[in-house]
């Protein structure tokens, strides 16, 4: 049984990220995608198939052409995962800022009499 790939696997590869960026603005056929890279059309076709397995692109057959269209809803899972860490680091930086402000004012570490 084949395990379905996920968006995290899709964005793990720089070529796949570049393909997503390329087709996010407009659908393209595999040949026009391959022209933008310094690898074979077959290598790009493999990457396109992985992106399709991950649900990040839809491949539509139009005559002899395979048109690749971005389906970026799957990236919301990645965004949610990243967001939790963004909030974590914002909290840490806010605490550091508060600490530094107290140091500037000379109030930190001094005992009140």
Secondary structure as GFF3:
##gff-version 3
##sequence-region A 1 113
A	DSSP	alpha_helix	7	11	.	.	.	ID=ss1
A	DSSP	alpha_helix	14	24	.	.	.	ID=ss2
A	DSSP	beta_strand	28	29	.	.	.	ID=ss3
A	DSSP	alpha_helix	30	34	.	.	.	ID=ss4
A	DSSP	alpha_helix	41	53	.	.	.	ID=ss5
A	DSSP	beta_strand	57	62	.	.	.	ID=ss6
A	DSSP	beta_strand	65	70	.	.	.	ID=ss7
A	DSSP	three_ten_helix	72	74	.	.	.	ID=ss8
A	DSSP	alpha_helix	75	105	.	.	.	ID=ss9
###
